[in-house]
Amino acid sequence: MLKIPTTLLIARSKIQCAFHAFLAFGLCALTAWLVSLWIALLAAAAAILLLGREYRYQPIGELRISKNGNQLSAQWLSEEGELENEQPVTADYVSPWLVGLHVGPQRLWLWPDSLPAQSQRSLRRLCHRPGR
């Protein structure tokens, strides 16, 4: 008997951007201290552009994950309301704060603010392997 798929409403993560911005700031400060202020300013400009691009291209939308035996599969819901092709899912990193998924060829990091708490719990239950 097939179970009802778990629906994940994925939003852009501000925590991820803040974490990466903190790392970029540290790198720029270290560059300013060890090398040159001008190179640090160039690195800061590049970091701002890359962080903005990363934030815009974070995957958002509705992802439906279903489990059949030990296999996970997922389908994105398109903007037109149609389900896209089913893709295999592997969860290679599951922690209390962060979940790392491979949805087909796409890498997806789910931070605490990208999903509602109930969806996070149901995803962890799906990804849990007994005995680990």
N, C-alpha and C positions, 0 to 999 in steps of 0.2 A: 504494500500500500504506500503510495506516494504521500509525503508530508507536504504541508503548505509551505511554500518558499518563504524564507526570511527576507523581508524588504528593508533595505538600508537606504535612508534618505541622506545622502552624503553632501556636506557643505564644505566650503573653503575653510581651512584651518588657520586661525590667527596665531595659535600657539606655535605651529610649525614655522611660520614667518618670523615670529619674535625670536625663536630659538636660533634660526639661521642668521637673523640680523645681529644677534648678540655675538655669534661666532665671527661674522664678517667684521663687526666693530673691533673685536679683539685682534683680529689679523691686521686690520688697518692701524690700530694703535701700536702693535708690535713693529709693523713696517715703519711707522713714523719714528719710533724710538731707535730702531737698529739701522735703518737705511736712510730715508729722507722723507721730509714732510710732503714734498711734491709727488713723490711716488705713492705715498699713502693717500693723498687726495685723489690721484688717478685710480687707485685701487678702490677707494670709497665710491667713486662715481660708477665704476664697473660693477661693484657690489650692489648698488642701488638699482641699476638697470637689470641685473640678473635676478635680484629678489622680486622686483616688480613683475618680471616675466614669469618667474616660478609661481607667484601668487595667482596670476591670471590663468595659467595653464594647469592649475590643480584640477583633477577630475571632480566634477560635481554632477549630481543627478540621482536617479533612483536605480539601485542595483538589487536584483533579486537573486538570492543564493539558495540553492536547494541541495539536499544531500541524498544520494542514492547509494546505500551501503556505506563504504568508506570514501567514496568519491564526492567531491564538491564541484558544483558547476554554477555558473552565474550568467545572467542576461541583463544588459543595460536597457532601461526604458528610454527610447528616443524622445526628442522634443515633440514629435507628432503623436506620441502615445502608443507606439508600436514596440514590441519587444524585439531586440536585435538577436543575432545568432548566439546560441549557447556556447560558452567558453569554459574550459577547465579552470578550476581555482585551486591554488595551493597556498596554505598559510605557513610561511616559514619563520615568522616571528610573532609570537603572541605574548604580550606582557600586560601588566595592569594599566599602563598608560598608552601603549602603542601596539598596533596590529599591522603586520606587514603581509600583504597578499600579492600573489601573482594572478591576475585575471587575464587569461590568455597570454599575450605577449606584454601586457601592460603591468607596470609595477605600481602598487597602490599602498600608500601609508595612511592609516586611519588614526588620527590623533583624537584625544578626548572631546575636543570641540567640533569634530567633523561629523559626529553621530550623536543622536539622543542616547541617554544612558541605557534605556531598555534595549535598543538595537545593539549597543556594544556588548551587553550581557548575552543576548541571543547569538551573536556572532562568535563570542568566545565559547559558548556551549557547542556550537556547530564545529568549531575548529579543535575542540578538546579531544585528545586521543587518550583513552583509558590506559592507565599504567605509567603515565608520564607525569 
